[in-house]
Amino acid sequence: MDFTDGMQQASLPLGLSMGLSADDKTVENYEKLTEYEKEQLIAQSKSVKDKDEMQQFIQRMNDGESMM
């Protein structure tokens, strides 16, 4: 599954990619984002420092919380 939607400059960090692929609801929430929102989300995810923090980040996406 390709989550970049053609964005050449914004490849997903591994933890974010794994988190997205683990849950259909999270994928649905991600797919509803605009290209700009996806780029912002990817940029934010790059500052995540460890697995627990990434799980919290993914959980917020799964809950439909605004990441902006």
N, C-alpha and C positions, 0 to 999 in steps of 0.2 A: 504494500500500500504506500503510495506516494503522497505525503502530506505537504509537499512544497507548492503544489498547484502552479507549477511553472515559474516560481520565484527562483531565479538563478542565484541571487546573492544571499538568500536566507535559507541555508540548510538547517534542518532540525538537529539540536544536540541529541545525543544518544538517549539520555534519560527521558527527555520529552517524547521522543519517538516511541520508546518502549511504553511509556505511560499512556500515550494516545492509543496505541494498538491494543492495549489490555482491556479496554472498556468501550463498548459501542456508544454509550451515552456521551462519553468524553469526545469521541470522534464526531458525533453529531454536533456537539457544541462547537467544536473546532471548525467544522465545515460551514457553520452559520456565520462565522466571522468574515469581515471584509478582508481584502488583501492587506490593507494597512494594519488592521487589528492583529492579523496573523504575524506580520513582521514585528509588531510591538511585543506580542506574546513571546515570540522566539527570542527577541532581545532580552526580555525580562528573564526568561528561563536560563539564559547563559550566565546569569549572576548567581544561580542556585549553587550552593556549595557542597551538598551531600545528598545521599539517597533519601533520607527522611524529609529534608526540605523539598526535594523534587516530588515526593509523594504528597506533601501538603499542597504544593503548587498544582499538581494534577487534580487533587481533590477539590480545590477551589474551582477549577474548570468544570469538573464533573457536577458540582453543585450549581453551575451556571452563574457563578459570581463574576462580576465584571473584573477584568484583569487590567483595565486601564486606570 
